[in-house]
Amino acid sequence: MALLLRVAGRQCLRIPLAPLLGARWAVPKTTSAKQEMDRFWEKNERLQRPVSPHIAIYSWSLPMAMSVMHRGTGAALSTGERQPVL
C-alpha cells in the first residue's frame, strides 16, 4: 500500500499544475529586488525621512540607564581575564 501511494505521489508531483489551475494566481515578476530597494530609498530621500531615529530624541529614564550599564558591565566582565575557581 505504501509503495502504491509513493508511486502515485511521485506521478502527481510530475504533473504541471499551472495549466490546471490557470495562470490567474501567478504573479508576474515586474521588478527586481534592486529596483525595489532603489525605489524605497528614493521615496525616503524625497520625503526627507531620516535613516534611523537619533538617540537624542529619547529622554533617558532610570530603567534605560540601568539597562545600558548592565550590558556594559556584562561585556566588560566577559572580556576580562577569568580567575580559576578553587
PDB file of N, CA, C and O in Angstrom:
ATOM      1  N   MET A   1       0.827  -1.195   0.000  1.00  0.00           N
ATOM      2  CA  MET A   1       0.000   0.000   0.000  1.00  0.00           C
ATOM      3  C   MET A   1       0.875   1.264   0.000  1.00  0.00           C
ATOM      4  O   MET A   1       0.609   2.223  -0.724  1.00  0.00           O
ATOM      5  N   ALA A   2       1.932   1.234   0.839  1.00  0.00           N
ATOM      6  CA  ALA A   2       2.823   2.384   0.906  1.00  0.00           C
ATOM      7  C   ALA A   2       3.521   2.609  -0.427  1.00  0.00           C
ATOM      8  O   ALA A   2       3.707   3.748  -0.854  1.00  0.00           O
ATOM      9  N   LEU A   3       3.910   1.512  -1.087  1.00  0.00           N
ATOM     10  CA  LEU A   3       4.571   1.630  -2.381  1.00  0.00           C
ATOM     11  C   LEU A   3       3.632   2.244  -3.412  1.00  0.00           C
ATOM     12  O   LEU A   3       4.057   3.060  -4.230  1.00  0.00           O
ATOM     13  N   LEU A   4       2.370   1.861  -3.379  1.00  0.00           N
ATOM     14  CA  LEU A   4       1.382   2.416  -4.308  1.00  0.00           C
ATOM     15  C   LEU A   4       1.196   3.917  -4.077  1.00  0.00           C
ATOM     16  O   LEU A   4       1.124   4.689  -5.034  1.00  0.00           O
ATOM     17  N   LEU A   5       1.120   4.324  -2.823  1.00  0.00           N
ATOM     18  CA  LEU A   5       0.966   5.747  -2.504  1.00  0.00           C
ATOM     19  C   LEU A   5       2.207   6.536  -2.906  1.00  0.00           C
ATOM     20  O   LEU A   5       2.098   7.666  -3.383  1.00  0.00           O
ATOM     21  N   ARG A   6       3.394   5.941  -2.713  1.00  0.00           N
ATOM     22  CA  ARG A   6       4.621   6.623  -3.088  1.00  0.00           C
ATOM     23  C   ARG A   6       4.686   6.843  -4.594  1.00  0.00           C
ATOM     24  O   ARG A   6       5.051   7.926  -5.050  1.00  0.00           O
ATOM     25  N   VAL A   7       4.334   5.819  -5.365  1.00  0.00           N
ATOM     26  CA  VAL A   7       4.369   5.936  -6.824  1.00  0.00           C
ATOM     27  C   VAL A   7       3.322   6.941  -7.295  1.00  0.00           C
ATOM     28  O   VAL A   7       3.600   7.759  -8.172  1.00  0.00           O
ATOM     29  N   ALA A   8       2.132   6.888  -6.724  1.00  0.00           N
ATOM     30  CA  ALA A   8       1.075   7.830  -7.112  1.00  0.00           C
ATOM     31  C   ALA A   8       1.466   9.259  -6.754  1.00  0.00           C
ATOM     32  O   ALA A   8       1.194  10.188  -7.514  1.00  0.00           O
ATOM     33  N   GLY A   9       2.102   9.436  -5.602  1.00  0.00           N
ATOM     34  CA  GLY A   9       2.530  10.766  -5.202  1.00  0.00           C
ATOM     35  C   GLY A   9       3.585  11.332  -6.128  1.00  0.00           C
ATOM     36  O   GLY A   9       3.554  12.515  -6.468  1.00  0.00           O
ATOM     37  N   ARG A  10       4.517  10.491  -6.534  1.00  0.00           N
ATOM     38  CA  ARG A  10       5.541  10.959  -7.465  1.00  0.00           C
ATOM     39  C   ARG A  10       4.944  11.335  -8.814  1.00  0.00           C
ATOM     40  O   ARG A  10       5.380  12.302  -9.439  1.00  0.00           O
ATOM     41  N   GLN A  11       3.973  10.593  -9.255  1.00  0.00           N
ATOM     42  CA  GLN A  11       3.329  10.907 -10.526  1.00  0.00           C
ATOM     43  C   GLN A  11       2.576  12.232 -10.437  1.00  0.00           C
ATOM     44  O   GLN A  11       2.564  13.011 -11.390  1.00  0.00           O
ATOM     45  N   CYS A  12       1.952  12.481  -9.295  1.00  0.00           N
ATOM     46  CA  CYS A  12       1.218  13.740  -9.125  1.00  0.00           C
ATOM     47  C   CYS A  12       2.169  14.935  -9.095  1.00  0.00           C
ATOM     48  O   CYS A  12       1.833  16.020  -9.570  1.00  0.00           O
ATOM     49  N   LEU A  13       3.348  14.726  -8.538  1.00  0.00           N
ATOM     50  CA  LEU A  13       4.301  15.829  -8.468  1.00  0.00           C
ATOM     51  C   LEU A  13       4.892  16.164  -9.832  1.00  0.00           C
ATOM     52  O   LEU A  13       5.355  17.284 -10.045  1.00  0.00           O
ATOM     53  N   ARG A  14       4.881  15.224 -10.739  1.00  0.00           N
ATOM     54  CA  ARG A  14       5.439  15.466 -12.068  1.00  0.00           C
ATOM     55  C   ARG A  14       4.468  16.207 -12.981  1.00  0.00           C
ATOM     56  O   ARG A  14       4.882  16.751 -14.005  1.00  0.00           O
ATOM     57  N   ILE A  15       3.202  16.237 -12.634  1.00  0.00           N
ATOM     58  CA  ILE A  15       2.203  16.903 -13.465  1.00  0.00           C
ATOM     59  C   ILE A  15       2.292  18.406 -13.216  1.00  0.00           C
ATOM     60  O   ILE A  15       2.187  18.836 -12.067  1.00  0.00           O
ATOM     61  N   PRO A  16       2.481  19.216 -14.253  1.00  0.00           N
ATOM     62  CA  PRO A  16       2.497  20.664 -14.041  1.00  0.00           C
ATOM     63  C   PRO A  16       1.092  21.154 -13.674  1.00  0.00           C
ATOM     64  O   PRO A  16       0.122  20.888 -14.384  1.00  0.00           O
ATOM     65  N   LEU A  17       1.006  21.859 -12.573  1.00  0.00           N
ATOM     66  CA  LEU A  17      -0.297  22.303 -12.071  1.00  0.00           C
ATOM     67  C   LEU A  17      -0.728  23.656 -12.614  1.00  0.00           C
ATOM     68  O   LEU A  17      -1.909  23.996 -12.544  1.00  0.00           O
ATOM     69  N   ALA A  18       0.193  24.426 -13.149  1.00  0.00           N
ATOM     70  CA  ALA A  18      -0.148  25.763 -13.614  1.00  0.00           C
ATOM     71  C   ALA A  18      -1.235  25.760 -14.687  1.00  0.00           C
ATOM     72  O   ALA A  18      -2.160  26.567 -14.600  1.00  0.00           O
ATOM     73  N   PRO A  19      -1.165  24.887 -15.695  1.00  0.00           N
ATOM     74  CA  PRO A  19      -2.248  24.895 -16.680  1.00  0.00           C
ATOM     75  C   PRO A  19      -3.586  24.457 -16.092  1.00  0.00           C
ATOM     76  O   PRO A  19      -4.641  24.918 -16.527  1.00  0.00           O
ATOM     77  N   LEU A  20      -3.541  23.566 -15.103  1.00  0.00           N
ATOM     78  CA  LEU A  20      -4.784  23.096 -14.495  1.00  0.00           C
ATOM     79  C   LEU A  20      -5.427  24.174 -13.629  1.00  0.00           C
ATOM     80  O   LEU A  20      -6.649  24.320 -13.620  1.00  0.00           O
ATOM     81  N   LEU A  21      -4.610  24.923 -12.906  1.00  0.00           N
ATOM     82  CA  LEU A  21      -5.132  25.947 -12.011  1.00  0.00           C
ATOM     83  C   LEU A  21      -5.387  27.269 -12.720  1.00  0.00           C
ATOM     84  O   LEU A  21      -6.145  28.108 -12.232  1.00  0.00           O
ATOM     85  N   GLY A  22      -4.776  27.444 -13.829  1.00  0.00           N
ATOM     86  CA  GLY A  22      -4.911  28.708 -14.530  1.00  0.00           C
ATOM     87  C   GLY A  22      -3.814  29.654 -14.111  1.00  0.00           C
ATOM     88  O   GLY A  22      -3.282  29.538 -13.007  1.00  0.00           O
ATOM     89  N   ALA A  23      -3.476  30.561 -14.949  1.00  0.00           N
ATOM     90  CA  ALA A  23      -2.384  31.481 -14.677  1.00  0.00           C
ATOM     91  C   ALA A  23      -2.836  32.695 -13.886  1.00  0.00           C
ATOM     92  O   ALA A  23      -2.037  33.604 -13.662  1.00  0.00           O
ATOM     93  N   ARG A  24      -4.088  32.739 -13.456  1.00  0.00           N
ATOM     94  CA  ARG A  24      -4.572  33.938 -12.770  1.00  0.00           C
ATOM     95  C   ARG A  24      -3.953  34.114 -11.395  1.00  0.00           C
ATOM     96  O   ARG A  24      -3.938  35.229 -10.872  1.00  0.00           O
ATOM     97  N   TRP A  25      -3.437  33.038 -10.790  1.00  0.00           N
ATOM     98  CA  TRP A  25      -2.813  33.168  -9.474  1.00  0.00           C
ATOM     99  C   TRP A  25      -1.323  33.433  -9.587  1.00  0.00           C
ATOM    100  O   TRP A  25      -0.678  33.778  -8.597  1.00  0.00           O
ATOM    101  N   ALA A  26      -0.779  33.280 -10.759  1.00  0.00           N
ATOM    102  CA  ALA A  26       0.643  33.526 -10.932  1.00  0.00           C
ATOM    103  C   ALA A  26       0.890  35.035 -10.972  1.00  0.00           C
ATOM    104  O   ALA A  26       0.204  35.775 -11.677  1.00  0.00           O
ATOM    105  N   VAL A  27       1.871  35.465 -10.208  1.00  0.00           N
ATOM    106  CA  VAL A  27       2.200  36.884 -10.152  1.00  0.00           C
ATOM    107  C   VAL A  27       3.422  37.107 -11.032  1.00  0.00           C
ATOM    108  O   VAL A  27       4.479  36.531 -10.775  1.00  0.00           O
ATOM    109  N   PRO A  28       3.297  37.922 -12.050  1.00  0.00           N
ATOM    110  CA  PRO A  28       4.463  38.164 -12.894  1.00  0.00           C
ATOM    111  C   PRO A  28       5.503  38.996 -12.148  1.00  0.00           C
ATOM    112  O   PRO A  28       5.164  39.908 -11.395  1.00  0.00           O
ATOM    113  N   LYS A  29       6.759  38.668 -12.370  1.00  0.00           N
ATOM    114  CA  LYS A  29       7.833  39.412 -11.734  1.00  0.00           C
ATOM    115  C   LYS A  29       8.125  40.629 -12.599  1.00  0.00           C
ATOM    116  O   LYS A  29       8.659  40.514 -13.702  1.00  0.00           O
ATOM    117  N   THR A  30       7.764  41.791 -12.080  1.00  0.00           N
ATOM    118  CA  THR A  30       7.902  43.006 -12.870  1.00  0.00           C
ATOM    119  C   THR A  30       9.122  43.817 -12.470  1.00  0.00           C
ATOM    120  O   THR A  30       9.692  44.525 -13.301  1.00  0.00           O
ATOM    121  N   THR A  31       9.536  43.725 -11.197  1.00  0.00           N
ATOM    122  CA  THR A  31      10.682  44.498 -10.745  1.00  0.00           C
ATOM    123  C   THR A  31      11.649  43.577 -10.005  1.00  0.00           C
ATOM    124  O   THR A  31      11.256  42.560  -9.435  1.00  0.00           O
ATOM    125  N   SER A  32      12.891  43.953 -10.029  1.00  0.00           N
ATOM    126  CA  SER A  32      13.889  43.176  -9.302  1.00  0.00           C
ATOM    127  C   SER A  32      14.024  43.743  -7.889  1.00  0.00           C
ATOM    128  O   SER A  32      13.485  44.805  -7.578  1.00  0.00           O
ATOM    129  N   ALA A  33      14.740  43.028  -7.057  1.00  0.00           N
ATOM    130  CA  ALA A  33      14.961  43.495  -5.686  1.00  0.00           C
ATOM    131  C   ALA A  33      15.746  44.798  -5.678  1.00  0.00           C
ATOM    132  O   ALA A  33      15.487  45.679  -4.858  1.00  0.00           O
ATOM    133  N   LYS A  34      16.703  44.921  -6.585  1.00  0.00           N
ATOM    134  CA  LYS A  34      17.494  46.155  -6.667  1.00  0.00           C
ATOM    135  C   LYS A  34      16.606  47.333  -7.030  1.00  0.00           C
ATOM    136  O   LYS A  34      16.750  48.415  -6.460  1.00  0.00           O
ATOM    137  N   GLN A  35      15.689  47.138  -7.972  1.00  0.00           N
ATOM    138  CA  GLN A  35      14.786  48.227  -8.356  1.00  0.00           C
ATOM    139  C   GLN A  35      13.870  48.611  -7.199  1.00  0.00           C
ATOM    140  O   GLN A  35      13.600  49.793  -6.984  1.00  0.00           O
ATOM    141  N   GLU A  36      13.393  47.616  -6.455  1.00  0.00           N
ATOM    142  CA  GLU A  36      12.530  47.905  -5.306  1.00  0.00           C
ATOM    143  C   GLU A  36      13.300  48.672  -4.234  1.00  0.00           C
ATOM    144  O   GLU A  36      12.770  49.609  -3.638  1.00  0.00           O
ATOM    145  N   MET A  37      14.541  48.278  -3.991  1.00  0.00           N
ATOM    146  CA  MET A  37      15.350  48.957  -2.994  1.00  0.00           C
ATOM    147  C   MET A  37      15.646  50.389  -3.416  1.00  0.00           C
ATOM    148  O   MET A  37      15.579  51.307  -2.599  1.00  0.00           O
ATOM    149  N   ASP A  38      15.973  50.581  -4.693  1.00  0.00           N
ATOM    150  CA  ASP A  38      16.222  51.940  -5.188  1.00  0.00           C
ATOM    151  C   ASP A  38      14.981  52.809  -5.051  1.00  0.00           C
ATOM    152  O   ASP A  38      15.074  53.977  -4.673  1.00  0.00           O
ATOM    153  N   ARG A  39      13.818  52.240  -5.358  1.00  0.00           N
ATOM    154  CA  ARG A  39      12.568  52.987  -5.235  1.00  0.00           C
ATOM    155  C   ARG A  39      12.291  53.362  -3.775  1.00  0.00           C
ATOM    156  O   ARG A  39      11.820  54.462  -3.486  1.00  0.00           O
ATOM    157  N   PHE A  40      12.589  52.436  -2.864  1.00  0.00           N
ATOM    158  CA  PHE A  40      12.393  52.691  -1.437  1.00  0.00           C
ATOM    159  C   PHE A  40      13.254  53.857  -0.967  1.00  0.00           C
ATOM    160  O   PHE A  40      12.765  54.757  -0.283  1.00  0.00           O
ATOM    161  N   TRP A  41      14.563  53.843  -1.340  1.00  0.00           N
ATOM    162  CA  TRP A  41      15.454  54.908  -0.886  1.00  0.00           C
ATOM    163  C   TRP A  41      15.137  56.235  -1.552  1.00  0.00           C
ATOM    164  O   TRP A  41      15.272  57.284  -0.922  1.00  0.00           O
ATOM    165  N   GLU A  42      14.720  56.215  -2.811  1.00  0.00           N
ATOM    166  CA  GLU A  42      14.327  57.462  -3.479  1.00  0.00           C
ATOM    167  C   GLU A  42      13.128  58.090  -2.786  1.00  0.00           C
ATOM    168  O   GLU A  42      13.072  59.307  -2.609  1.00  0.00           O
ATOM    169  N   LYS A  43      12.170  57.257  -2.396  1.00  0.00           N
ATOM    170  CA  LYS A  43      10.987  57.773  -1.700  1.00  0.00           C
ATOM    171  C   LYS A  43      11.376  58.372  -0.352  1.00  0.00           C
ATOM    172  O   LYS A  43      10.886  59.438   0.020  1.00  0.00           O
ATOM    173  N   ASN A  44      12.268  57.680   0.389  1.00  0.00           N
ATOM    174  CA  ASN A  44      12.696  58.204   1.688  1.00  0.00           C
ATOM    175  C   ASN A  44      13.459  59.513   1.546  1.00  0.00           C
ATOM    176  O   ASN A  44      13.295  60.413   2.369  1.00  0.00           O
ATOM    177  N   GLU A  45      14.286  59.632   0.519  1.00  0.00           N
ATOM    178  CA  GLU A  45      15.012  60.879   0.298  1.00  0.00           C
ATOM    179  C   GLU A  45      14.055  61.994  -0.119  1.00  0.00           C
ATOM    180  O   GLU A  45      14.207  63.137   0.312  1.00  0.00           O
ATOM    181  N   ARG A  46      13.073  61.665  -0.952  1.00  0.00           N
ATOM    182  CA  ARG A  46      12.108  62.662  -1.399  1.00  0.00           C
ATOM    183  C   ARG A  46      11.288  63.195  -0.224  1.00  0.00           C
ATOM    184  O   ARG A  46      10.999  64.389  -0.155  1.00  0.00           O
ATOM    185  N   LEU A  47      10.915  62.308   0.697  1.00  0.00           N
ATOM    186  CA  LEU A  47      10.134  62.709   1.860  1.00  0.00           C
ATOM    187  C   LEU A  47      11.007  63.204   3.006  1.00  0.00           C
ATOM    188  O   LEU A  47      10.492  63.578   4.059  1.00  0.00           O
ATOM    189  N   GLN A  48      12.321  63.210   2.812  1.00  0.00           N
ATOM    190  CA  GLN A  48      13.305  63.666   3.793  1.00  0.00           C
ATOM    191  C   GLN A  48      13.162  62.919   5.117  1.00  0.00           C
ATOM    192  O   GLN A  48      13.167  63.515   6.194  1.00  0.00           O
ATOM    193  N   ARG A  49      13.035  61.607   5.006  1.00  0.00           N
ATOM    194  CA  ARG A  49      12.969  60.778   6.204  1.00  0.00           C
ATOM    195  C   ARG A  49      14.381  60.454   6.675  1.00  0.00           C
ATOM    196  O   ARG A  49      15.262  60.209   5.852  1.00  0.00           O
ATOM    197  N   PRO A  50      14.609  60.450   7.979  1.00  0.00           N
ATOM    198  CA  PRO A  50      15.940  60.080   8.474  1.00  0.00           C
ATOM    199  C   PRO A  50      16.158  58.579   8.310  1.00  0.00           C
ATOM    200  O   PRO A  50      15.206  57.802   8.229  1.00  0.00           O
ATOM    201  N   VAL A  51      17.427  58.190   8.265  1.00  0.00           N
ATOM    202  CA  VAL A  51      17.756  56.772   8.124  1.00  0.00           C
ATOM    203  C   VAL A  51      17.304  56.013   9.362  1.00  0.00           C
ATOM    204  O   VAL A  51      16.700  54.946   9.254  1.00  0.00           O
ATOM    205  N   SER A  52      17.593  56.555  10.525  1.00  0.00           N
ATOM    206  CA  SER A  52      17.134  55.957  11.775  1.00  0.00           C
ATOM    207  C   SER A  52      16.980  57.069  12.797  1.00  0.00           C
ATOM    208  O   SER A  52      17.625  58.111  12.683  1.00  0.00           O
ATOM    209  N   PRO A  53      16.139  56.860  13.787  1.00  0.00           N
ATOM    210  CA  PRO A  53      15.975  57.918  14.786  1.00  0.00           C
ATOM    211  C   PRO A  53      17.254  58.100  15.591  1.00  0.00           C
ATOM    212  O   PRO A  53      17.929  57.128  15.932  1.00  0.00           O
ATOM    213  N   HIS A  54      17.572  59.327  15.884  1.00  0.00           N
ATOM    214  CA  HIS A  54      18.778  59.633  16.639  1.00  0.00           C
ATOM    215  C   HIS A  54      18.521  59.390  18.118  1.00  0.00           C
ATOM    216  O   HIS A  54      17.394  59.515  18.597  1.00  0.00           O
ATOM    217  N   ILE A  55      19.585  59.041  18.831  1.00  0.00           N
ATOM    218  CA  ILE A  55      19.458  58.752  20.262  1.00  0.00           C
ATOM    219  C   ILE A  55      18.970  59.969  21.043  1.00  0.00           C
ATOM    220  O   ILE A  55      18.425  59.828  22.138  1.00  0.00           O
ATOM    221  N   ALA A  56      19.161  61.158  20.487  1.00  0.00           N
ATOM    222  CA  ALA A  56      18.791  62.370  21.210  1.00  0.00           C
ATOM    223  C   ALA A  56      17.275  62.554  21.314  1.00  0.00           C
ATOM    224  O   ALA A  56      16.818  63.340  22.144  1.00  0.00           O
ATOM    225  N   ILE A  57      16.486  61.858  20.499  1.00  0.00           N
ATOM    226  CA  ILE A  57      15.040  62.053  20.588  1.00  0.00           C
ATOM    227  C   ILE A  57      14.442  61.321  21.772  1.00  0.00           C
ATOM    228  O   ILE A  57      13.299  61.577  22.150  1.00  0.00           O
ATOM    229  N   TYR A  58      15.216  60.401  22.367  1.00  0.00           N
ATOM    230  CA  TYR A  58      14.714  59.661  23.523  1.00  0.00           C
ATOM    231  C   TYR A  58      15.112  60.375  24.795  1.00  0.00           C
ATOM    232  O   TYR A  58      16.243  60.842  24.925  1.00  0.00           O
ATOM    233  N   SER A  59      14.191  60.461  25.728  1.00  0.00           N
ATOM    234  CA  SER A  59      14.547  61.008  27.038  1.00  0.00           C
ATOM    235  C   SER A  59      15.028  59.845  27.903  1.00  0.00           C
ATOM    236  O   SER A  59      14.367  58.810  28.000  1.00  0.00           O
ATOM    237  N   TRP A  60      16.181  60.033  28.524  1.00  0.00           N
ATOM    238  CA  TRP A  60      16.766  58.971  29.316  1.00  0.00           C
ATOM    239  C   TRP A  60      15.949  58.763  30.583  1.00  0.00           C
ATOM    240  O   TRP A  60      15.562  59.718  31.257  1.00  0.00           O
ATOM    241  N   SER A  61      15.701  57.519  30.886  1.00  0.00           N
ATOM    242  CA  SER A  61      14.989  57.170  32.114  1.00  0.00           C
ATOM    243  C   SER A  61      15.885  56.241  32.929  1.00  0.00           C
ATOM    244  O   SER A  61      16.884  55.731  32.423  1.00  0.00           O
ATOM    245  N   LEU A  62      15.529  56.029  34.165  1.00  0.00           N
ATOM    246  CA  LEU A  62      16.324  55.167  35.028  1.00  0.00           C
ATOM    247  C   LEU A  62      16.411  53.736  34.483  1.00  0.00           C
ATOM    248  O   LEU A  62      17.511  53.185  34.442  1.00  0.00           O
ATOM    249  N   PRO A  63      15.306  53.110  34.064  1.00  0.00           N
ATOM    250  CA  PRO A  63      15.430  51.751  33.515  1.00  0.00           C
ATOM    251  C   PRO A  63      16.325  51.691  32.279  1.00  0.00           C
ATOM    252  O   PRO A  63      17.064  50.724  32.097  1.00  0.00           O
ATOM    253  N   MET A  64      16.265  52.711  31.434  1.00  0.00           N
ATOM    254  CA  MET A  64      17.106  52.730  30.244  1.00  0.00           C
ATOM    255  C   MET A  64      18.576  52.817  30.639  1.00  0.00           C
ATOM    256  O   MET A  64      19.408  52.082  30.107  1.00  0.00           O
ATOM    257  N   ALA A  65      18.896  53.706  31.565  1.00  0.00           N
ATOM    258  CA  ALA A  65      20.282  53.869  32.005  1.00  0.00           C
ATOM    259  C   ALA A  65      20.787  52.604  32.690  1.00  0.00           C
ATOM    260  O   ALA A  65      21.933  52.206  32.481  1.00  0.00           O
ATOM    261  N   MET A  66      19.961  51.977  33.493  1.00  0.00           N
ATOM    262  CA  MET A  66      20.365  50.745  34.170  1.00  0.00           C
ATOM    263  C   MET A  66      20.588  49.619  33.162  1.00  0.00           C
ATOM    264  O   MET A  66      21.495  48.807  33.342  1.00  0.00           O
ATOM    265  N   SER A  67      19.789  49.558  32.122  1.00  0.00           N
ATOM    266  CA  SER A  67      19.968  48.546  31.091  1.00  0.00           C
ATOM    267  C   SER A  67      21.287  48.736  30.360  1.00  0.00           C
ATOM    268  O   SER A  67      22.005  47.769  30.107  1.00  0.00           O
ATOM    269  N   VAL A  68      21.608  49.980  30.021  1.00  0.00           N
ATOM    270  CA  VAL A  68      22.877  50.269  29.347  1.00  0.00           C
ATOM    271  C   VAL A  68      24.041  49.902  30.259  1.00  0.00           C
ATOM    272  O   VAL A  68      25.015  49.303  29.806  1.00  0.00           O
ATOM    273  N   MET A  69      23.951  50.253  31.533  1.00  0.00           N
ATOM    274  CA  MET A  69      25.023  49.923  32.477  1.00  0.00           C
ATOM    275  C   MET A  69      25.165  48.409  32.635  1.00  0.00           C
ATOM    276  O   MET A  69      26.282  47.896  32.693  1.00  0.00           O
ATOM    277  N   HIS A  70      24.058  47.702  32.705  1.00  0.00           N
ATOM    278  CA  HIS A  70      24.081  46.252  32.870  1.00  0.00           C
ATOM    279  C   HIS A  70      24.751  45.592  31.666  1.00  0.00           C
ATOM    280  O   HIS A  70      25.569  44.687  31.831  1.00  0.00           O
ATOM    281  N   ARG A  71      24.413  46.033  30.474  1.00  0.00           N
ATOM    282  CA  ARG A  71      25.037  45.480  29.269  1.00  0.00           C
ATOM    283  C   ARG A  71      26.520  45.824  29.215  1.00  0.00           C
ATOM    284  O   ARG A  71      27.346  44.982  28.864  1.00  0.00           O
ATOM    285  N   GLY A  72      26.852  47.057  29.562  1.00  0.00           N
ATOM    286  CA  GLY A  72      28.251  47.470  29.541  1.00  0.00           C
ATOM    287  C   GLY A  72      29.106  46.694  30.528  1.00  0.00           C
ATOM    288  O   GLY A  72      30.195  46.237  30.182  1.00  0.00           O
ATOM    289  N   THR A  73      28.620  46.542  31.754  1.00  0.00           N
ATOM    290  CA  THR A  73      29.396  45.797  32.746  1.00  0.00           C
ATOM    291  C   THR A  73      29.469  44.323  32.377  1.00  0.00           C
ATOM    292  O   THR A  73      30.487  43.677  32.625  1.00  0.00           O
ATOM    293  N   GLY A  74      28.415  43.785  31.793  1.00  0.00           N
ATOM    294  CA  GLY A  74      28.449  42.386  31.353  1.00  0.00           C
ATOM    295  C   GLY A  74      29.470  42.163  30.254  1.00  0.00           C
ATOM    296  O   GLY A  74      30.185  41.161  30.258  1.00  0.00           O
ATOM    297  N   ALA A  75      29.540  43.091  29.317  1.00  0.00           N
ATOM    298  CA  ALA A  75      30.528  42.984  28.236  1.00  0.00           C
ATOM    299  C   ALA A  75      31.938  43.134  28.796  1.00  0.00           C
ATOM    300  O   ALA A  75      32.847  42.413  28.384  1.00  0.00           O
ATOM    301  N   ALA A  76      32.126  44.053  29.721  1.00  0.00           N
ATOM    302  CA  ALA A  76      33.454  44.257  30.303  1.00  0.00           C
ATOM    303  C   ALA A  76      33.887  43.038  31.110  1.00  0.00           C
ATOM    304  O   ALA A  76      35.043  42.623  31.028  1.00  0.00           O
ATOM    305  N   LEU A  77      32.987  42.471  31.877  1.00  0.00           N
ATOM    306  CA  LEU A  77      33.344  41.305  32.684  1.00  0.00           C
ATOM    307  C   LEU A  77      33.586  40.071  31.816  1.00  0.00           C
ATOM    308  O   LEU A  77      34.413  39.226  32.160  1.00  0.00           O
ATOM    309  N   SER A  78      32.881  39.960  30.709  1.00  0.00           N
ATOM    310  CA  SER A  78      33.058  38.782  29.855  1.00  0.00           C
ATOM    311  C   SER A  78      34.367  38.829  29.090  1.00  0.00           C
ATOM    312  O   SER A  78      34.884  37.780  28.704  1.00  0.00           O
ATOM    313  N   THR A  79      34.917  40.005  28.859  1.00  0.00           N
ATOM    314  CA  THR A  79      36.182  40.116  28.135  1.00  0.00           C
ATOM    315  C   THR A  79      37.373  40.091  29.084  1.00  0.00           C
ATOM    316  O   THR A  79      38.514  39.957  28.641  1.00  0.00           O
ATOM    317  N   GLY A  80      37.127  40.216  30.360  1.00  0.00           N
ATOM    318  CA  GLY A  80      38.223  40.209  31.326  1.00  0.00           C
ATOM    319  C   GLY A  80      38.807  38.822  31.504  1.00  0.00           C
ATOM    320  O   GLY A  80      38.269  37.831  31.008  1.00  0.00           O
ATOM    321  N   GLU A  81      39.941  38.770  32.234  1.00  0.00           N
ATOM    322  CA  GLU A  81      40.616  37.502  32.480  1.00  0.00           C
ATOM    323  C   GLU A  81      39.812  36.710  33.502  1.00  0.00           C
ATOM    324  O   GLU A  81      39.351  37.249  34.508  1.00  0.00           O
ATOM    325  N   ARG A  82      39.657  35.438  33.224  1.00  0.00           N
ATOM    326  CA  ARG A  82      38.914  34.574  34.152  1.00  0.00           C
ATOM    327  C   ARG A  82      39.849  34.023  35.200  1.00  0.00           C
ATOM    328  O   ARG A  82      40.947  33.559  34.893  1.00  0.00           O
ATOM    329  N   GLN A  83      39.409  34.078  36.425  1.00  0.00           N
ATOM    330  CA  GLN A  83      40.193  33.556  37.542  1.00  0.00           C
ATOM    331  C   GLN A  83      39.818  32.092  37.765  1.00  0.00           C
ATOM    332  O   GLN A  83      38.641  31.746  37.664  1.00  0.00           O
ATOM    333  N   PRO A  84      40.787  31.223  38.065  1.00  0.00           N
ATOM    334  CA  PRO A  84      40.448  29.812  38.326  1.00  0.00           C
ATOM    335  C   PRO A  84      39.675  29.687  39.625  1.00  0.00           C
ATOM    336  O   PRO A  84      39.951  30.391  40.597  1.00  0.00           O
ATOM    337  N   VAL A  85      38.718  28.800  39.632  1.00  0.00           N
ATOM    338  CA  VAL A  85      37.884  28.574  40.817  1.00  0.00           C
ATOM    339  C   VAL A  85      38.608  27.552  41.700  1.00  0.00           C
ATOM    340  O   VAL A  85      38.990  26.481  41.229  1.00  0.00           O
ATOM    341  N   LEU A  86      38.792  27.884  42.969  1.00  0.00           N
ATOM    342  CA  LEU A  86      39.464  26.979  43.896  1.00  0.00           C
ATOM    343  C   LEU A  86      38.493  26.113  44.633  1.00  0.00           C
ATOM    344  O   LEU A  86      38.898  25.292  45.456  1.00  0.00           O
TER     345      LEU A  86
END
